[in-house]
C-alpha cells in the first residue's frame, strides 16, 4: 500500500486533535535533518493523557493505514513518548517537558525566547 507521507502526518494530527491533544505542530524538517521528513509535536495535560494519545495514534495508524512504528521511546507513566514512523516522528509531551526541550522552536526555526 502506497501511503503519502504528508497525508499520513495530517492523519496523525487529526487523531491527536480528536483525542484532545493540544498545541499540535506539524513541522517540515526535510531541509534540516535526515532523521525524518516531518515532526509532529503535541502536548497532553498529564501522563495519562500522554499515554492515551500515544495509544490512539498507534492503534489508528495501524488499523487505518497499516503502519507500525519502527521504534517507540517512553512508556506508560512517562512525560514524553516518541513514536518513530521513519518519515514521521511523533513527540507526545506533558506540557512541562515540552517547554523544557523546546523541540518545536528548535526545529521550526522560530527564535528562541
Protein Blocks (a to p, Z undefined) as FASTA:
>chain_A
ZZdfklmmmmmmmmmmmnopahiacddfklmbckbmbdcddddfbfklmmmmmmmmmmmm
mmmnopacfbdeddehiabdcddehjaccddddfklmmmnommmmmnopacZZ
